[in-house]
Amino acid sequence: MSDKYLIVGLGNPGAEYALTRHNIGFMVLDLLAEHFRLNFKGGFKGDYAVADIYGKRVYFLKPQTYMNLSGDSVASLANYFKIESENTLVVHDDLDMEFGKFKLKLGGSAGGHNGIRSIIACLNTEKFIRGKCGIGRPNVSGRNYVLGKFTQEEFDKLDEFLSIAKDAIICYLNCGLKEAMNSFNNKNIKKEEN
């Protein structure tokens, strides 16, 4: 295994998408940037930063290609720096999990997510880690839902949710995938007691 790692947060560029459900990957990366004091710069069709963390060279990437072309940005950085797909973790929204649930998973299909589909196509493998952020299944069309803003109730719990995702990724970088999965895959935001 190489000691180079890539953490990708998926989202759409532009102010109008800033607080939409589809941009939760960007939000998690912004928290990691704050934690590790990262400075992003433009390149590889995205904004990226590099840091030496826990003895690893870690690249952080927010593709600026729009969601369905995310793979162009991920593959260009991964290929340039020779980062193995197994060392690539992609943080994204997931319609099939309830809001507030976070799960790490290695490999699998795109599950209807255009950003993940694009990354699979451009890396030519499904063998990368997903950091799935549950946003719940809507009653409206998926597209309108993912591009919509969080409800007030969700927004009130968003910081706690993003912190769980951030802590899971820090644990992954420090202790490895297995320990991060064991510690965070059943973790959820605290439910309000009635």
Solvent accessible surface area in square Angstrom, and as a share of the most:
residue,aa,sasa,rsa
1,M,173,0.77
2,S,33,0.21
3,D,87,0.45
4,K,61,0.26
5,Y,30,0.11
6,L,0,0.00
7,I,0,0.00
8,V,0,0.00
9,G,0,0.00
10,L,0,0.00
11,G,1,0.01
12,N,10,0.05
13,P,24,0.15
14,G,45,0.43
15,A,91,0.71
16,E,115,0.52
17,Y,48,0.18
18,A,54,0.42
19,L,78,0.39
20,T,2,0.01
21,R,14,0.05
22,H,20,0.09
23,N,3,0.02
24,I,0,0.00
25,G,0,0.00
26,F,21,0.09
27,M,19,0.08
28,V,0,0.00
29,L,0,0.00
30,D,68,0.35
31,L,44,0.22
32,L,0,0.00
33,A,14,0.11
34,E,133,0.60
35,H,91,0.40
36,F,41,0.17
37,R,211,0.77
38,L,20,0.10
39,N,131,0.67
40,F,58,0.24
41,K,116,0.49
42,G,62,0.60
43,G,27,0.26
44,F,50,0.21
45,K,124,0.53
46,G,7,0.06
47,D,46,0.24
48,Y,24,0.09
49,A,2,0.02
50,V,57,0.33
51,A,22,0.17
52,D,102,0.53
53,I,13,0.07
54,Y,98,0.37
55,G,73,0.70
56,K,39,0.16
57,R,101,0.37
58,V,0,0.00
59,Y,7,0.03
60,F,0,0.00
61,L,0,0.00
62,K,28,0.12
63,P,2,0.01
64,Q,62,0.28
65,T,22,0.13
66,Y,108,0.41
67,M,9,0.04
68,N,92,0.47
69,L,96,0.48
70,S,1,0.00
71,G,0,0.00
72,D,48,0.25
73,S,0,0.00
74,V,0,0.00
75,A,10,0.08
76,S,40,0.26
77,L,0,0.00
78,A,4,0.03
79,N,103,0.53
80,Y,147,0.56
81,F,42,0.17
82,K,161,0.68
83,I,13,0.07
84,E,70,0.31
85,S,23,0.15
86,E,53,0.24
87,N,3,0.01
88,T,0,0.00
89,L,0,0.00
90,V,0,0.00
91,V,0,0.00
92,H,7,0.03
93,D,2,0.01
94,D,17,0.09
95,L,43,0.21
96,D,103,0.53
97,M,25,0.11
98,E,89,0.40
99,F,27,0.11
100,G,0,0.00
101,K,51,0.22
102,F,0,0.00
103,K,74,0.31
104,L,0,0.00
105,K,71,0.30
106,L,73,0.36
107,G,10,0.09
108,G,26,0.25
109,S,80,0.52
110,A,19,0.15
111,G,62,0.60
112,G,59,0.57
113,H,19,0.08
114,N,69,0.35
115,G,0,0.00
116,I,1,0.01
117,R,121,0.44
118,S,14,0.09
119,I,0,0.00
120,I,33,0.17
121,A,75,0.58
122,C,52,0.31
123,L,32,0.16
124,N,137,0.70
125,T,39,0.23
126,E,80,0.36
127,K,105,0.44
128,F,0,0.00
129,I,3,0.02
130,R,4,0.02
131,G,0,0.00
132,K,37,0.16
133,C,1,0.00
134,G,0,0.00
135,I,0,0.00
136,G,12,0.12
137,R,156,0.57
138,P,21,0.13
139,N,163,0.84
140,V,93,0.53
141,S,64,0.41
142,G,30,0.29
143,R,172,0.63
144,N,102,0.52
145,Y,28,0.11
146,V,13,0.07
147,L,43,0.21
148,G,22,0.21
149,K,116,0.49
150,F,18,0.07
151,T,69,0.40
152,Q,126,0.56
153,E,118,0.53
154,E,23,0.10
155,F,94,0.39
156,D,99,0.51
157,K,32,0.13
158,L,8,0.04
159,D,110,0.57
160,E,57,0.26
161,F,1,0.01
162,L,15,0.08
163,S,42,0.27
164,I,15,0.07
165,A,1,0.00
166,K,34,0.14
167,D,59,0.31
168,A,0,0.00
169,I,0,0.00
170,I,25,0.13
171,C,21,0.12
172,Y,10,0.04
173,L,0,0.00
174,N,77,0.40
175,C,64,0.38
176,G,29,0.28
177,L,36,0.18
178,K,158,0.67
179,E,89,0.40
180,A,0,0.00
181,M,62,0.28
182,N,117,0.60
183,S,59,0.38
184,F,21,0.09
185,N,23,0.12
186,N,135,0.69
187,K,95,0.40
188,N,47,0.24
189,I,9,0.05
190,K,155,0.66
191,K,119,0.51
192,E,125,0.56
193,E,161,0.72
194,N,197,1.01
